[in-house]
Amino acid sequence: MTHILGISAYYHDSAACLVRDGEIIAAAQEERFTRKKHDAAFPMNAINYCLEEAGIAADKLDYVVFYEKPFLKFERLIETYLSFAPHGFVSYLKAMPLWIKKKLWIKDMIATELGFKGKILFTEHHESHAASAFFPSPFEEAAILTMDGVGEWATSSIAHGRSNRVDMLKELRFPHSLGLLYSAFTYYTGFKVNSGEYKVMGLAPYGEPKYKDLILSHLMDLKDDGSFRMDMDYFNYGVGLTMTSGKFHKLFGGPPRKPESRLTQRDMDLARSVQDVTEEVMLRMARHAREVTGARNLCLAGGVALNCVGNGRILKEKIFDHIWIQPAAGDAGGALGAALTVWHHYLNKPRRVIAGKDSLKGSYLGPHYSNEAIETYLNENKIAYVRLDDEELVREAADLLAQNKVMGWFQGRMEFGPRALGARSILGDARSPKMQEIMNLKIKFRESFRPFAPSVLREKCSQYFEMGGDSPYMLLVANVQDSIKRSMTREEEALFGIEKLNISRSSIPAVTHVDYSARIQTVSADNNPLFHRLLKNMDEKYGCAVIINTSFNVRGEPLVCRPEEAYRCFMRTGMDFLVLGNYLLDKTKQQATLDDKKWMKEFQLD
């Protein structure tokens, strides 16, 4: 057997992935173990987990591969600093010691940290992304579109996947970057770069695209094929410590919004404008990828592929027959792509494709905890619980959700990627008009404008949403069906901006965004049988095959990984019930610790 370990690290979302004879055995982000959101450190914890899951020691690995080429990236940094000199000297002084001491010597670090004496390989950043998108996909052939901030030099690329090969065809180069354009507006509207981009996407429907023409006429020169050049006088990310320049601020009427300050209509309009521009670029790039490759299927990866609204536009425009999006589309997925590149390219191993089915196992590739391990934890900590069999569990959970209870759901292997997919999830009743507000303020402690996503029975999806295909990884947006929309009053139609928030728009108001859209996860019995049975119970007993599914964490923390993190999150939020494997925990039966009480008092939950 051949074991290949893929590693991504040192930018954000470090991760590890282990592939055995072409099969994906395990994958996880480092943040889940260290509890540091978007942890960029060398992913030793994630590596140890992957080795444990495979049942091998590091010295039994055949190959270790890093997801990008550090010397090529270093070359880009040096050339960029030289081209902007003397500007950026402060940034240069901050960056160089880290590169000289650590980032350039990744090969030595891997060998030392793992005690590994075998072959250490490197792939290019966008090659890793493209491989992560194509090789696990259900397609024999596909166009591959990768869009992100920047790798070594590439910021967007088109590749062609056929059989066991990925051929890189075209690329857009730094500093012209769709991901960095979006991040610039993330920074300007007061959110954190590399983690707040999805907030901009969620804010966009509250605004109007008032600045779209300004972006296209001043910030970028967009071509028909989706390529573009950016006027770098408006940006500071090339060598500076911020994303935008004084010229950018002057163009848009003031300095960046201060984080946590009140959102204005201008912020919403800026979000809508950059979202509309991003969708236009994505559509043009997708059309060009179709022309260049002639392929009928599309695979997407890179951080921009997490823009599920843009993905939904590509699907709706029918540019391709089918699209498939890598669930860990950001840098974490690079570890997966690097490992698969070694298997298929370096070792020239064939690829096995099952029509209509990907090889990611539902993205349930992280740690799992048996009922025995969970019961030991509960007993040792004197935690009150009731044990139920599977059928009792899904029936009771459906009844509680129908009573407007909020439930933590901890089952099986943890998800790989940023989305909760029914393994580490918080659940609620999609029919409740108040559930979005309750879950945002009392559970997630986050901005009230942010929408929640629905999980829906795969076989019932088209009854609720304008989408007939699969969306197993919650990376496609579609509108709710006209048949379940609610007619708006004249007064409601006249509302503007954030005033639109608490208006019910459909029979599933808690997951219907202000523009009648939803970010959908389709649930099949194949990938997650227990979660599917829960949804089926909701449908059969209460006539609704849709529930709210949001990530099991609070604002600023990664998704929970272990039972103890799930219990702590349960106790420190307004959740009513927690399911850990086959164990049901009732909040009213629990004894809060002193630390829990302090936490709850801080958020006014006691």
PLY file of the C-alpha trace (Angstrom):
ply
format ascii 1.0
element vertex 606
property float x
property float y
property float z
element edge 605
property int vertex1
property int vertex2
end_header
0.00 0.00 0.00
1.12 3.54 -0.77
0.49 6.25 1.82
0.73 9.92 0.80
0.45 12.79 3.28
-0.57 16.20 1.91
0.12 19.36 3.92
-0.97 22.98 3.57
0.35 25.62 5.98
1.66 29.13 6.68
-0.98 31.31 5.06
-4.34 30.47 6.62
-6.37 27.32 7.28
-3.49 24.88 7.63
-4.56 21.29 7.06
-3.42 17.73 6.47
-4.81 14.94 4.31
-3.85 11.29 4.01
-4.42 9.27 0.83
-3.90 5.49 0.69
-3.71 3.88 -2.76
-5.70 6.80 -4.16
-8.44 6.63 -1.48
-8.96 9.65 0.77
-8.64 8.25 4.30
-8.64 11.39 6.45
-8.43 15.19 6.24
-8.76 17.97 8.79
-7.86 21.59 9.47
-5.40 22.42 12.24
-7.79 24.99 13.77
-10.13 22.21 14.95
-7.46 20.85 17.29
-5.77 24.06 18.47
-9.08 26.01 18.73
-7.44 28.97 16.95
-9.68 30.00 14.06
-7.92 29.87 10.66
-4.75 28.58 12.35
-1.87 28.86 9.86
0.73 26.96 11.90
2.41 23.76 10.81
-0.51 21.28 11.15
1.09 18.76 13.50
-2.20 17.98 15.26
-4.01 17.40 11.97
-1.13 15.25 10.74
-1.20 13.12 13.91
-4.94 12.64 13.49
-4.52 11.52 9.85
-1.79 9.06 10.79
-3.91 7.68 13.64
-6.94 7.29 11.36
-4.80 5.39 8.85
-3.23 3.29 11.61
0.36 4.05 10.63
3.39 5.89 12.00
5.07 8.74 10.11
8.03 6.56 9.15
5.63 4.31 7.23
4.59 7.12 4.88
5.78 6.75 1.31
5.55 10.41 0.31
4.90 13.76 1.96
3.86 16.65 -0.29
3.49 20.37 0.39
0.73 22.24 -1.45
2.84 25.02 -2.98
6.42 25.89 -3.93
7.94 28.18 -1.28
10.90 29.39 -3.36
8.62 30.39 -6.23
6.38 32.28 -3.77
9.44 33.93 -2.22
10.53 35.03 -5.69
7.15 36.74 -6.17
7.46 38.55 -2.83
10.98 39.81 -3.58
10.05 40.96 -7.10
6.95 42.72 -5.75
8.89 44.54 -3.02
11.55 45.61 -5.54
8.97 46.89 -8.02
7.26 49.02 -5.35
10.43 50.16 -3.55
10.92 52.21 -1.45
7.22 51.82 -0.58
6.49 48.75 1.48
9.76 48.74 3.41
7.94 48.24 6.75
6.02 45.28 5.33
9.27 43.89 3.93
10.94 44.07 7.35
8.00 42.24 8.93
7.83 39.49 6.31
11.49 38.62 5.66
12.53 37.20 9.05
9.65 34.69 8.97
10.55 33.59 5.46
14.28 33.35 6.09
13.89 31.50 9.41
10.97 29.23 8.62
9.00 29.33 5.36
11.92 28.68 3.01
12.96 25.59 4.96
9.71 23.67 4.88
11.39 20.53 3.56
13.73 20.41 6.57
10.86 21.22 8.94
8.71 18.37 7.59
11.58 15.92 7.91
12.37 17.08 11.45
8.81 17.38 12.78
7.73 14.01 11.41
11.01 12.17 11.72
10.49 11.37 8.04
13.40 10.30 5.84
11.46 9.58 2.66
10.56 11.60 -0.43
9.24 15.14 0.18
7.60 16.73 -2.86
6.07 20.10 -3.75
3.21 21.00 -6.07
2.22 24.47 -7.27
-0.56 26.22 -5.38
-3.08 26.39 -8.21
-2.15 22.89 -9.37
-3.10 21.68 -5.87
-6.41 23.55 -6.01
-7.22 22.20 -9.48
-6.35 18.64 -8.46
-8.48 18.92 -5.31
-11.43 19.94 -7.48
-11.10 17.44 -10.33
-9.71 14.19 -8.95
-12.48 13.61 -6.33
-15.20 14.85 -8.71
-17.78 12.57 -10.40
-16.52 13.56 -13.87
-14.27 11.74 -16.35
-13.58 15.11 -17.98
-14.12 18.69 -16.82
-12.98 22.27 -17.10
-11.40 23.41 -13.82
-11.64 27.00 -12.66
-9.54 28.10 -9.69
-9.99 31.58 -8.23
-8.39 32.82 -5.01
-6.20 35.57 -3.55
-2.82 34.43 -4.80
-0.65 31.34 -4.82
2.93 31.67 -6.01
2.03 34.00 -8.90
-1.35 32.79 -10.16
-4.57 34.36 -8.83
-7.02 32.66 -11.21
-6.43 29.73 -13.54
-8.16 27.49 -16.06
-7.24 23.82 -16.29
-8.55 20.79 -18.15
-9.07 17.52 -16.30
-9.19 14.24 -18.21
-8.88 10.75 -16.76
-5.91 10.95 -14.33
-4.41 14.21 -15.66
-4.89 17.88 -14.87
-3.39 20.20 -17.49
-2.96 23.84 -16.47
-3.88 26.00 -19.48
-4.22 29.69 -18.59
-3.65 31.92 -15.58
-4.12 35.46 -14.31
-1.17 36.74 -12.28
-0.60 38.81 -9.17
-1.39 41.60 -8.33
-4.56 41.29 -10.45
-6.75 39.12 -8.25
-10.49 38.59 -7.87
-9.99 37.19 -4.38
-7.93 40.18 -3.28
-10.45 42.60 -4.83
-13.18 41.00 -2.71
-10.89 41.04 0.34
-10.21 44.74 -0.22
-13.92 45.44 0.12
-14.10 43.05 3.09
-11.45 45.20 4.78
-13.08 48.47 3.70
-16.50 47.48 5.07
-14.94 46.66 8.46
-14.67 42.87 8.37
-11.61 40.68 8.83
-9.74 39.68 5.67
-9.56 35.93 4.96
-12.48 35.20 7.26
-15.10 37.93 6.81
-15.68 37.61 3.06
-18.80 35.49 3.59
-20.21 38.31 5.75
-19.90 40.67 2.78
-21.74 38.10 0.66
-24.48 37.84 3.30
-24.76 41.62 3.57
-24.98 42.19 -0.20
-28.75 41.50 -0.64
-29.56 44.39 1.70
-27.87 46.87 -0.64
-28.06 48.22 -4.18
-25.17 47.99 -6.70
-24.59 51.75 -6.64
-20.80 51.43 -6.90
-20.59 48.67 -9.51
-19.86 51.05 -12.40
-17.31 52.88 -10.27
-15.47 49.62 -9.61
-15.47 48.65 -13.28
-14.45 52.10 -14.52
-11.76 52.95 -11.95
-10.54 49.85 -10.10
-10.36 47.28 -12.88
-10.36 46.86 -16.65
-12.50 43.75 -17.23
-12.25 41.85 -20.54
-14.82 39.57 -22.18
-12.87 36.43 -21.22
-12.95 37.35 -17.51
-9.34 38.49 -17.37
-8.70 41.93 -15.96
-6.08 44.39 -14.80
-6.43 46.34 -11.57
-5.28 49.91 -11.02
-2.92 49.34 -8.10
-2.97 53.01 -7.11
-6.25 52.18 -5.33
-4.82 49.23 -3.39
-2.18 48.72 -0.76
-1.96 44.92 -0.50
1.00 44.63 -2.88
3.51 45.62 -0.22
1.51 47.43 2.46
-0.02 46.38 5.74
-3.58 47.30 4.69
-5.74 46.36 1.70
-6.83 49.76 0.36
-5.11 53.09 -0.27
-6.05 56.71 0.34
-7.09 56.97 -3.30
-9.56 54.11 -2.77
-10.98 55.85 0.31
-11.38 59.11 -1.58
-13.17 57.37 -4.46
-15.72 55.73 -2.15
-16.22 58.72 0.13
-14.33 58.08 3.33
-12.07 55.82 5.40
-12.79 52.12 6.05
-15.59 51.29 8.47
-14.31 50.59 11.97
-14.82 46.94 12.95
-17.93 46.32 15.09
-19.31 49.81 14.40
-22.85 50.27 13.11
-23.46 49.11 9.55
-24.79 51.79 7.22
-26.66 51.61 3.94
-23.41 52.63 2.23
-21.70 49.48 3.58
-24.56 47.38 2.24
-24.36 49.07 -1.16
-20.59 48.49 -1.28
-21.10 44.81 -0.45
-23.74 44.45 -3.16
-21.56 46.23 -5.71
-18.46 44.08 -5.22
-20.64 40.94 -5.12
-22.22 41.86 -8.46
-18.79 42.54 -9.99
-17.47 39.23 -8.64
-20.39 37.33 -10.14
-19.81 39.01 -13.51
-16.14 38.04 -13.47
-16.98 34.46 -12.44
-19.50 34.13 -15.26
-17.06 35.44 -17.87
-14.28 33.17 -16.63
-16.64 30.18 -16.67
-17.72 30.89 -20.25
-14.09 31.22 -21.30
-13.20 27.96 -19.55
-15.94 26.25 -21.56
-14.55 27.71 -24.80
-10.93 26.80 -24.00
-11.56 23.22 -22.86
-14.74 22.25 -24.71
-15.73 20.34 -21.57
-19.37 20.05 -20.53
-18.66 19.82 -16.79
-17.02 22.34 -14.46
-15.05 21.88 -11.23
-14.41 24.85 -8.94
-11.81 25.44 -6.23
-9.92 28.29 -4.55
-11.28 30.65 -1.92
-13.59 32.43 -4.38
-15.34 29.09 -5.00
-16.79 29.49 -1.49
-18.85 32.35 -2.94
-21.95 30.20 -3.21
-24.00 33.04 -4.75
-21.56 33.25 -7.66
-21.56 29.47 -7.97
-25.35 29.53 -8.14
-25.21 32.09 -10.95
-22.91 29.84 -13.01
-25.31 26.94 -12.49
-28.38 29.04 -13.32
-26.82 30.40 -16.54
-26.37 26.79 -17.77
-22.85 27.46 -19.03
-22.03 23.85 -18.13
-24.20 20.76 -17.85
-22.99 20.06 -14.31
-20.74 21.75 -11.77
-18.93 20.30 -8.75
-17.32 22.41 -6.03
-14.61 21.22 -3.67
-16.08 21.60 -0.14
-12.72 22.64 1.36
-12.22 25.02 -1.55
-9.78 27.33 0.27
-6.19 26.61 1.20
-7.13 23.68 3.46
-8.17 21.77 0.35
-4.69 22.27 -1.09
-3.45 19.46 1.18
-5.94 17.10 -0.48
-5.04 18.25 -3.99
-1.31 17.92 -3.35
-1.67 14.33 -2.14
-3.86 13.33 -5.11
-1.43 15.01 -7.53
1.37 12.75 -6.30
-0.82 9.67 -6.72
-2.09 10.48 -10.21
0.71 12.57 -11.74
3.94 11.59 -9.99
3.05 7.90 -9.71
0.81 7.89 -12.81
-1.89 5.86 -11.12
-5.30 5.50 -12.80
-8.41 7.24 -11.54
-11.63 5.38 -10.72
-14.80 7.39 -11.36
-18.30 6.35 -10.33
-20.81 8.26 -12.45
-22.74 10.79 -10.40
-20.80 10.15 -7.21
-17.70 11.93 -5.90
-15.01 10.25 -3.78
-15.04 12.68 -0.83
-17.33 10.54 1.36
-19.63 13.49 2.01
-16.59 15.42 3.28
-16.91 13.49 6.56
-13.17 12.96 6.85
-12.40 14.21 10.36
-12.30 12.62 13.85
-15.20 10.56 15.15
-16.12 9.47 18.67
-17.86 6.23 19.56
-20.89 6.02 21.86
-18.65 4.33 24.40
-16.16 7.23 24.37
-19.00 9.75 24.65
-20.62 7.88 27.55
-17.30 7.71 29.39
-16.90 11.48 29.01
-20.47 12.14 30.23
-20.17 9.84 33.25
-16.74 11.09 34.29
-18.08 14.65 34.30
-21.42 13.76 35.96
-23.40 15.13 32.99
-27.12 14.26 32.85
-28.25 12.42 29.71
-30.74 9.99 28.22
-29.55 7.25 25.85
-31.80 6.52 22.85
-31.55 4.15 19.92
-31.38 5.64 16.41
-35.13 5.57 15.76
-36.00 7.02 19.17
-33.34 9.69 18.66
-34.56 11.01 15.31
-38.20 10.94 16.46
-37.44 12.85 19.67
-35.16 15.32 17.86
-37.86 16.05 15.26
-40.45 16.64 18.01
-38.14 19.04 19.85
-37.26 21.00 16.70
-40.97 21.32 15.93
-41.41 22.87 19.40
-38.98 25.65 18.42
-36.10 24.16 20.41
-32.53 24.79 19.27
-30.37 21.68 19.17
-26.69 20.88 18.92
-26.10 17.85 16.69
-22.79 15.97 17.10
-22.57 12.79 15.00
-19.95 10.69 13.26
-16.86 12.07 11.53
-16.26 15.81 11.53
-16.61 17.71 8.25
-13.55 18.76 6.22
-14.04 22.34 5.07
-15.81 25.38 6.52
-19.42 24.14 6.30
-21.36 22.14 8.88
-23.01 19.28 6.99
-24.90 17.42 9.70
-21.94 16.12 11.73
-21.06 19.22 13.79
-24.25 21.27 13.37
-26.71 23.42 15.28
-30.28 22.77 14.13
-33.53 24.69 14.24
-37.03 24.76 12.72
-36.97 26.48 9.32
-40.68 27.32 9.65
-40.13 29.67 12.62
-40.16 33.38 11.69
-38.13 34.23 14.82
-35.51 31.48 14.59
-32.95 33.48 12.56
-32.89 36.25 15.16
-32.83 33.80 18.09
-29.95 31.76 16.69
-27.88 34.77 15.63
-28.12 36.61 18.93
-28.45 33.84 21.55
-26.55 30.98 19.96
-23.96 32.33 17.53
-23.44 35.81 19.07
-23.04 37.24 15.60
-24.42 39.95 13.32
-28.19 39.82 12.99
-28.17 40.26 9.20
-26.43 36.96 8.51
-28.67 34.28 6.98
-28.91 30.63 7.95
-28.72 27.76 5.51
-31.25 24.98 5.00
-30.66 21.26 4.91
-33.29 19.53 2.76
-34.05 15.97 1.77
-32.35 15.41 -1.59
-35.51 13.85 -3.02
-37.66 16.82 -1.94
-35.29 19.67 -2.89
-37.16 20.82 -6.02
-40.39 21.21 -4.02
-38.79 24.02 -2.03
-36.00 25.45 -4.18
-35.37 26.31 -7.83
-32.68 23.66 -8.10
-33.06 20.16 -9.40
-29.56 18.79 -8.82
-27.35 18.05 -5.86
-25.76 20.52 -3.46
-24.29 18.20 -0.81
-21.66 20.68 0.40
-23.81 23.78 0.91
-21.95 25.68 -1.83
-24.81 26.61 -4.16
-27.47 29.28 -3.76
-30.89 29.10 -5.40
-34.21 30.89 -4.93
-37.13 29.39 -3.06
-39.99 28.17 -5.25
-42.79 30.61 -6.05
-45.26 28.13 -4.55
-43.89 28.67 -1.02
-43.23 32.42 -1.28
-45.34 34.73 0.85
-46.95 37.80 -0.71
-45.53 41.04 0.69
-47.64 43.98 1.84
-47.09 47.40 0.29
-45.47 48.58 3.54
-43.11 45.60 3.58
-42.15 46.15 -0.06
-41.18 49.74 0.80
-38.68 48.71 3.49
-35.03 49.45 2.79
-31.70 47.96 3.88
-31.57 46.23 7.25
-35.27 47.00 7.82
-35.98 44.04 5.51
-34.50 41.58 8.00
-37.42 40.31 10.08
-40.03 39.98 7.33
-41.24 36.45 6.59
-40.83 35.73 2.89
-41.87 32.10 2.58
-43.22 29.10 4.45
-39.61 28.47 5.57
-38.77 32.05 6.64
-35.79 31.19 8.85
-33.74 30.06 5.81
-35.14 32.47 3.18
-32.82 35.44 2.69
-34.08 38.93 1.89
-33.64 38.29 -1.85
-35.64 35.01 -1.63
-32.46 32.93 -1.91
-31.03 30.14 0.24
-27.65 28.40 0.52
-28.72 24.78 0.19
-27.44 21.47 1.48
-29.14 18.46 -0.07
-29.03 15.44 2.25
-28.98 11.90 0.88
-29.29 8.59 2.71
-25.99 7.46 1.16
-23.77 10.15 2.70
-25.46 10.75 6.06
-28.18 8.19 6.83
-29.01 9.38 10.37
-29.31 13.04 9.38
-31.44 11.95 6.43
-33.73 10.04 8.79
-34.11 13.11 11.00
-35.22 15.18 7.99
-37.55 12.39 6.90
-39.14 12.40 10.35
-39.64 16.16 10.14
-41.30 15.72 6.76
-43.54 12.82 7.74
-44.67 14.22 11.11
-44.68 17.96 10.45
-44.89 18.31 6.68
-41.55 20.07 6.20
-38.45 18.39 4.73
-36.25 21.43 5.54
-34.44 22.43 8.75
-31.91 25.13 9.68
-28.35 23.81 9.71
-25.59 26.10 10.94
-22.07 25.36 12.16
-21.60 24.11 15.72
-19.55 27.00 17.09
-19.93 30.55 18.35
-18.56 33.64 16.68
-14.78 33.71 16.57
-14.32 29.99 17.30
-13.74 27.06 14.94
-16.28 24.28 14.50
-16.32 21.97 17.54
-14.29 18.79 17.16
-14.55 16.80 20.42
-17.52 16.05 22.73
-16.15 18.36 25.45
-16.09 21.32 23.05
-19.63 20.55 21.97
-20.80 20.40 25.59
-19.04 23.66 26.49
-20.62 25.43 23.51
-24.01 23.98 24.47
-23.71 25.22 28.05
-22.51 28.71 27.12
-25.22 29.50 24.60
-28.99 29.54 24.42
-29.16 26.02 22.95
-31.96 23.94 24.48
-30.79 20.40 23.73
-27.62 18.62 22.66
-27.30 15.31 20.83
-23.92 13.59 21.26
-24.04 10.34 19.32
-27.01 8.45 20.79
-27.17 10.61 23.92
-29.72 13.41 24.38
-28.91 16.20 26.85
-31.55 18.61 28.17
-30.25 22.06 29.19
-32.67 22.22 32.13
-31.08 19.09 33.62
-27.50 20.41 33.49
-25.41 22.06 36.20
-23.55 25.10 34.86
-19.97 25.56 36.05
-18.71 28.88 37.41
-16.94 29.53 34.10
-20.15 28.81 32.19
-22.08 31.24 34.41
-19.51 33.97 33.82
-19.75 33.38 30.06
-23.56 33.46 30.10
-23.61 36.62 32.21
-21.30 38.34 29.71
-23.77 37.58 26.92
-26.84 38.18 29.12
-28.03 34.58 28.88
-28.40 33.77 32.58
0 1
1 2
2 3
3 4
4 5
5 6
6 7
7 8
8 9
9 10
10 11
11 12
12 13
13 14
14 15
15 16
16 17
17 18
18 19
19 20
20 21
21 22
22 23
23 24
24 25
25 26
26 27
27 28
28 29
29 30
30 31
31 32
32 33
33 34
34 35
35 36
36 37
37 38
38 39
39 40
40 41
41 42
42 43
43 44
44 45
45 46
46 47
47 48
48 49
49 50
50 51
51 52
52 53
53 54
54 55
55 56
56 57
57 58
58 59
59 60
60 61
61 62
62 63
63 64
64 65
65 66
66 67
67 68
68 69
69 70
70 71
71 72
72 73
73 74
74 75
75 76
76 77
77 78
78 79
79 80
80 81
81 82
82 83
83 84
84 85
85 86
86 87
87 88
88 89
89 90
90 91
91 92
92 93
93 94
94 95
95 96
96 97
97 98
98 99
99 100
100 101
101 102
102 103
103 104
104 105
105 106
106 107
107 108
108 109
109 110
110 111
111 112
112 113
113 114
114 115
115 116
116 117
117 118
118 119
119 120
120 121
121 122
122 123
123 124
124 125
125 126
126 127
127 128
128 129
129 130
130 131
131 132
132 133
133 134
134 135
135 136
136 137
137 138
138 139
139 140
140 141
141 142
142 143
143 144
144 145
145 146
146 147
147 148
148 149
149 150
150 151
151 152
152 153
153 154
154 155
155 156
156 157
157 158
158 159
159 160
160 161
161 162
162 163
163 164
164 165
165 166
166 167
167 168
168 169
169 170
170 171
171 172
172 173
173 174
174 175
175 176
176 177
177 178
178 179
179 180
180 181
181 182
182 183
183 184
184 185
185 186
186 187
187 188
188 189
189 190
190 191
191 192
192 193
193 194
194 195
195 196
196 197
197 198
198 199
199 200
200 201
201 202
202 203
203 204
204 205
205 206
206 207
207 208
208 209
209 210
210 211
211 212
212 213
213 214
214 215
215 216
216 217
217 218
218 219
219 220
220 221
221 222
222 223
223 224
224 225
225 226
226 227
227 228
228 229
229 230
230 231
231 232
232 233
233 234
234 235
235 236
236 237
237 238
238 239
239 240
240 241
241 242
242 243
243 244
244 245
245 246
246 247
247 248
248 249
249 250
250 251
251 252
252 253
253 254
254 255
255 256
256 257
257 258
258 259
259 260
260 261
261 262
262 263
263 264
264 265
265 266
266 267
267 268
268 269
269 270
270 271
271 272
272 273
273 274
274 275
275 276
276 277
277 278
278 279
279 280
280 281
281 282
282 283
283 284
284 285
285 286
286 287
287 288
288 289
289 290
290 291
291 292
292 293
293 294
294 295
295 296
296 297
297 298
298 299
299 300
300 301
301 302
302 303
303 304
304 305
305 306
306 307
307 308
308 309
309 310
310 311
311 312
312 313
313 314
314 315
315 316
316 317
317 318
318 319
319 320
320 321
321 322
322 323
323 324
324 325
325 326
326 327
327 328
328 329
329 330
330 331
331 332
332 333
333 334
334 335
335 336
336 337
337 338
338 339
339 340
340 341
341 342
342 343
343 344
344 345
345 346
346 347
347 348
348 349
349 350
350 351
351 352
352 353
353 354
354 355
355 356
356 357
357 358
358 359
359 360
360 361
361 362
362 363
363 364
364 365
365 366
366 367
367 368
368 369
369 370
370 371
371 372
372 373
373 374
374 375
375 376
376 377
377 378
378 379
379 380
380 381
381 382
382 383
383 384
384 385
385 386
386 387
387 388
388 389
389 390
390 391
391 392
392 393
393 394
394 395
395 396
396 397
397 398
398 399
399 400
400 401
401 402
402 403
403 404
404 405
405 406
406 407
407 408
408 409
409 410
410 411
411 412
412 413
413 414
414 415
415 416
416 417
417 418
418 419
419 420
420 421
421 422
422 423
423 424
424 425
425 426
426 427
427 428
428 429
429 430
430 431
431 432
432 433
433 434
434 435
435 436
436 437
437 438
438 439
439 440
440 441
441 442
442 443
443 444
444 445
445 446
446 447
447 448
448 449
449 450
450 451
451 452
452 453
453 454
454 455
455 456
456 457
457 458
458 459
459 460
460 461
461 462
462 463
463 464
464 465
465 466
466 467
467 468
468 469
469 470
470 471
471 472
472 473
473 474
474 475
475 476
476 477
477 478
478 479
479 480
480 481
481 482
482 483
483 484
484 485
485 486
486 487
487 488
488 489
489 490
490 491
491 492
492 493
493 494
494 495
495 496
496 497
497 498
498 499
499 500
500 501
501 502
502 503
503 504
504 505
505 506
506 507
507 508
508 509
509 510
510 511
511 512
512 513
513 514
514 515
515 516
516 517
517 518
518 519
519 520
520 521
521 522
522 523
523 524
524 525
525 526
526 527
527 528
528 529
529 530
530 531
531 532
532 533
533 534
534 535
535 536
536 537
537 538
538 539
539 540
540 541
541 542
542 543
543 544
544 545
545 546
546 547
547 548
548 549
549 550
550 551
551 552
552 553
553 554
554 555
555 556
556 557
557 558
558 559
559 560
560 561
561 562
562 563
563 564
564 565
565 566
566 567
567 568
568 569
569 570
570 571
571 572
572 573
573 574
574 575
575 576
576 577
577 578
578 579
579 580
580 581
581 582
582 583
583 584
584 585
585 586
586 587
587 588
588 589
589 590
590 591
591 592
592 593
593 594
594 595
595 596
596 597
597 598
598 599
599 600
600 601
601 602
602 603
603 604
604 605
